[in-house]
């Protein structure tokens, strides 16, 4: 029996969004100055995740599917310890690493410098970083751009470098949130192989991908979320078939 690495127990996540006509606009600021009053504000409470429970084990590659706003990213942030549940608990066997489209790379410095900073942030020593640097550069396929500022990279190049840095070390728990959606076909093939390799070494991967092909090809399980709740979890093909069928029916409702 594989060892549990992530236990999510009846997790609820709330967050607040500040709304209000004219907030942040020049017109709103002018009205406030003339009237001497503060801009009207409406605080909306969002219930992003509603009572989600699941267990992940060593070797699991779990695909999360669902429409935008279904709670997938909020759930990953709670596993990574970046979002405190309002109710319920998240237990992890080690610190989870979140790799998302907004992963912290500095666009004003070179790709090579970002490799150094990213490696240090993951707890690697400078000698370990230097040992792995050639393989990171090769995996990312950046070529001569590695010595140019990240701000000059295309979104695909940035995504490839983010993943190459994160994949340079073995993670017991890796969370990938849409970070591979902008890569080309060859990079997606290599990243799929890398994800399988990480999971085979007693790792656990949670994957949110823009297209379902990657989830279909690499994930051992899938979880369908809708409006913050789990609709279905289990066999990848069965979950994707049910979700895609629902997507086709949705416009008819």
Buried (B, 14 or more C-beta within 10 A) or exposed (E): EEEBBBBBBEBBBBEEEEEEEBBEEEEBEEBBEEEEEEBEEEEEEBBBBBBBEBEBBBBBBBBBBBBEBBBBBBBBBBBBEEBEBBEBEBEBBEEBBBBBBEBEBEEEBBBBBBBBBBBEEBEBEEEBBEEBBEEBBEBBBBEEBBEBBBEEBEEBBBBBBBBBBBBBBEBBBBBBBBBBBBBEEEBBEBBBEBBBEBBEEBBBBBBBBEEBEBBBBBBBBBBBBBBBBBBBBEEBEEBBEBBEEBEEEEEEE
